[in-house]
Amino acid sequence: MTPAPPRDDTRTLATVAHTAFFLLLGASVARFLLRHPGEPRTPWVLALSITLALLYVLGPALGAAPTRRRLLWLGLVVTTWVVLVVLAPSFAWCAVPLFFTALRTLPPRAAVVLVALLTAFVVTAQLQLSRSFDPNLLLAPPAVAALATAVFVHMERQAQAQRALIDDLIRTRRELAATERREGTLAERQRLSMEIHDTLAQNLSSQQMLLQAADRTWDTDPATARGHVRTATGIAAHGLAEARRLVHDLAPSELADGAGLADALRALDAGPDIEVRFHLEGAPAPLPDRIQSALLRIAQGALANVREHSGARTAALTLSFLGDQVVLDIADDGHGFTEPRTDADGRGHGLPAMRARVRQLGGTLTIESTPGEGTVLSAAIPLEPAP
């Protein structure tokens, strides 16, 4: 089971803090109206309360990063709250959610300083409300502020450690995958080199020797020369069969044993976090092996890009038979892009490799993408008319 990202805990804490702020603000307004009905400062208190609520609502839209607008917003919220507490000290406890806002917005040292100032202001306001000295009013606010700060700092450190661990795991997994691909590529190259040496190269060498012998004896012993040519012809036929076998062995394993392209596409996936759906449109027609292999490789490369770059949750593969052509569409609901990416890591799953495959078959590759609205990749390959 994949652990929830740290940002989910942050969102939950932010929701609780926002809810607590509006509850405390509403309770403070109700307490003021009940305790001080009809006072001249009542309109000012109500106006400042509404202003503070509106300012606080704007906070999530500005994000949590300490940008200039975010810092200006925090300054306006704190200033409005200070003026409100000066008019009505009972609004002092609204500072508790502001502790969390300050800790999220400011650097650690600046946030602690602001929390300390807010706490001192809360203590002063509570002492003004008290008719006699109460040690709880002097010690409770600093204790609450220290507890809130400690909890937030601890959660932030845990979140950073978890993010670092997740990044290390992802990096390690990618390195292992790259190593396995390199080892697999080297092993396959070695196997192919041995196959070619033991079959095609040996056959070509034998043909060369026989043809050279035929050339030397062509005038003096035509019968022997023709025998050499016939033997070379037989070796050439055997080499052609071996070459076809090698080409067949290089076909995708997903298409082995007579499996169709539709079944191979239906079995593809893009990882545990992306749902892949397959649709078949039109009446399926038999496709040449090279077209099936090309479309399968394009689908695999496109899903690899979806997994690594798009941030998508779902991807849809649609194979359409349109009579004179076959079309493969791969659509995702990711963040999209403005310019197509190139294959910088050399793994062969990028757009240049897809374009090359489609171009070799006389087809076209089109890409439609809008930032925030996903991407649609479409490969159309013409089919030869049936005899």
N, C-alpha and C positions, 0 to 999 in steps of 0.2 A: 504494500500500500504506500503510495507516494505521500510524504508529509506535506501538510498545508504550508504554503509559503509564509515567511514572517510578516509580510504585508497584511495578511488576514488578521493577525493578532493586533496589528497597529490600527486597522480599520475598526475592529471591535472596541478597542480602548477609546478611539476617537468618538465613536457613536455614544459610548457611555458618558464621556466627558461632555459632549454637546447636550445630551439629554439632562445631565445633572445641572448644567449651566442654566438652561431654560426653566427647570423646576425651581432652582434656587432664586432665579430672577422673579418668577411668578409668585413664589412664596413671599419674597421681600416686598413686592408691590402690594400684595394682599395685606401683609402685616402693617405696612405704612398707612394704607387707607383705613384700616381698622383702628389703629392707634392715634392717627392724626387727621381726622376728617375735617375738611373745610379749611385747612391751613393755606396761607398765601403761597407757600413753596410747592403745594401739591401739583400745579400744572407743570412746574419745572421738573419735578421728580418724574412725573409721567412721561414728559417729552424726552428726558434723558434715558428713561427705561426703554422707550420705543427705539430711540436712536441706538442704544447699546445692543438691543436685540437685532436690529437690522444690520449693524456693523458685524455682529458675530455671525450672522447668516452668510455674509459675503466671504468669510474666511475660507471655507472648503474650496470655493471656486478659484482661489489664488494659489492653491497647492501648499505643500509643506516646506518647499525649499526656501532658504532665506534670501529671496529676491528683494529688490528695492520696494516694490509694491507691497509685498508681504510684510516687510518691516514697518512701512508707513501705516499699513492697516493695524498692526499690533500696537503701534504707538497711539493711534486714534482710539482703539478699544480701551487701552489702559487709562488714557487721559479722561475719556468719558466716564469710566468706572470711578476714577478718583474724584471727579467733580460730583458724581452721584452719591458717593459715600460721604463726602463733605456735607451735602444737604441732608442725607438720610443714612446714618451709620449702620442701620440694619442691613444695607446692601453689601456689607463687607464680605460676607461668606461667599458671594459670587466669585471671589478671587480664586477659590479652590480649582475650578475648571480652567481658570486662566493660567494656573501653574503648568498644567499640561500643555496648553497652547504655547507658552513661552519656551518650555523645554523642547517642543517639536520645532519651533521656528528659529531660535537663536543657537549660537554655538554654546557648548556646555558651560564655560565660565560665565559668559554674559547671561545665560539663562538662570544660573544659580544666583547671580547678583540681583536680577530682576525679581526672582522668587523671594529673596530675602527682603527686598524693599516692599513688595506686596504684603508679605507677612507682617512686617513692622506696621504697615498702614492698617492691616486688619486688627492687630493688637490694640493700636491707638483707638480705632473706632469702637471696639468692644468695651474698652475701659470707659469711653465716654457714655456708653449706654448703661453701664453699671452704676448703681447708686453708692456702692461701697467697693473697696478693693477685693478682687476675687482672684486668687492664684491661678485658677483654671483658665481665666481669660488671658492671663499672661503667658501660660505655658502650652495651652492646647493648640493655638494656631501654629507656633513653631513646630510642634510635634507633628501636626497634620502635614505641614509643608515638607518637613524632612522625610516623612514616610512616603509622600507622593513622589518626591524627587528621587528617593532611593529605589522605589519600585520602577519608575520610568527608566532610570539609568541602567538598572539590572536587565530590564526587558530589552533595551536597546543593545546592550552588550551581547545578550543571548541571540538577538536577531542578527547582529553582525557576524557572530561566530557561526550561526547556521548558514548565513549567506556564503561565508567563506568556505564552509564545508561543502555546500552544494556546488559552488564553483569548482572546487578541487575535484569533486566526483565527476562532474561533467567533463572537465579537462582531461582527467585520467581516462574516462571512457572513450573520449575522442582519440586520445593517443593510442590506446589499446586497439581501437578499431582501425586507425591508420596503420599501425604495425601489422595487424592481421592482414590488411589489404596488401601491404607491401610484400609480406611473406607469401601470401597466396599468389600475387602477381609473379614473383620470382620463381615459385614452384611451377606455375603454369608455363612460364617461359622456358624453364629447363625441360619440362616434359615435352613441349612442342619442339624445342630444338633437337631433342633426342629422337622424337618421332620423325621429324623432317630428315635428319641425318640417316636414320636407319631405313627409310623408305624412299622418299623423293630424291634425296641426294644420291643414294646408291643407284637408284634406277637411272637417273640422268647420267651418272658416271658410266654405267654399263652401256647406255645408248651411245654415248660419245665414243667409247672404245669400239663398239661394233660398227658404227658408221665410219669411223676412221679406217677400220680394217676393210670395210666394203669399198671405200674410196681407193685404197691401195691395190686391191685385187680386181677392181672393176674391169680393167682392160685385159688382164691376163687370165682371170678365172671368174667369168661372169656368174656362173652358177653359185660359187661360194659367196660372191658379193651379194647376190640376191638373197641367199640364206641369212647372211648377216643382217640385211635390211629387214627381212621378215622377223627375225629374232628381236631386233630393235623395236619393231612395231608392236610386238607382243609385250615387251617391257614397258613401252609407252602406255599401252592400254591398262596394264597393271598399275602404273604410276598414277594415271588419271583416276582409277578407282580409289587408290590410296588418298589422293588429294580430296576427292569428294567425301571420303570418310572423315578426314581431318576437319573439313568445313562443317560437316554434320555434327561432329563432336563439339565444335565451338558454338553451336546454337545454344540459346538459353535453356538451362535445365528445366525451367518451368514449362517449356513447350515439348519436353521429351515425352516419349511413349504416346504420341498422338494427341496430347492435350491441346485443346483449342485456345485461341487468343482470349476469348471471353472468359473462360475458366481461369486462365493465368492472371488476367486483370482483376477478376473478382477476388482472387486470393491475396492480392497485394495489401500491404499495410504501411502506415507512416509513423509507427511508434504508438506507445500506450496512451498518449495524450491527444491523439488526433483520430477522429472517426472517419473512415474511408467508405464511401458508398459507390456502388457500381450500377450503371444503367446501360441497357442494350436497346438500341433503336434500329428499326428496319429489319429486313430479312437477312440473317447471316449468310454470307457467301464464302466459299473456300478462298483462302488467301495464300499467296506464295510464302514460303518460309522466310525469305528475306524481309518481306513486309511485316509479318508477325513479329519477327525478332526486333525490327526497328521500332515498331510501336510499343512493344513491351519495354525495351530499353528507355524509350522516351518517357513512358509512364513512371518507371522506376526513378529516373533522374528528376522528373518533375516532383514526385513525392519526396525525394531527398531534399530538394530545395524548399518545399513546403515545411518539412520538419525543421530544417536548420535556419531558415530565414524569415518565414512569414508570420509566425506566432498564431497560426490558425488553429481552430478547434475542429473543423470539419473540412473534408476534401471530397469532391465528387468526380468520378471517372465516367465518361459517357462515350461509348463506342457506337458510332452511327454508320450504317451501310446505306449509301445514297445512290446505288446503282453504278455510276461511273467512277465513284471514289469512296474511300473509307476515311472517316474523320474520327479522331480521338481528341476529346476535350477534357482538360483537367482544370477544375475550378476550386478555389479555396476562399475562406472567409477571413483571411489574414489582413495585415495592415497595408499590404500593397506596396508599390514603389512607383517612382516617377521615371526612372531609367532602368533598363534591364541590367541585371548584374552579370558580370563575367565570371568564368570559372577560374578563380585565382589560386585555388589549391591543387589544381591539376588532377582531380579525381575522375574526370570524364563524365560527370553528371550535370554539367552546366549547360547553359543555353547554346554556346558554340557547338558542342557535341550534338545536341538535338538538331540544330539547323543543318549540320553536315549530314546527319542520317537522312533527314527529310529531303535535302537537296539531291542526294545520291539516287533517290527513288523518284525524282521529278515532282515532288510535292512542295507544299508551302507550310511555313510555321508562323503563326500570328500570336501576339501576346497583347492582352488588354488588361491594364491595371490602373487603379485609382487609389491614392493613399487613403487608408481607412475603409476601403470597400472591397478589398480582396483582389485576386488575380485570376484571369482565365487564359490558359494556354491551349491553343488548338493546332493540331497537326493534321493536315489533309493530304492524302496520297492517292493519286489517280490509279484506277484499275484498268487492266487491259480488257477490251470488250470480249465477251464470250464468243467462241466460234459458232 
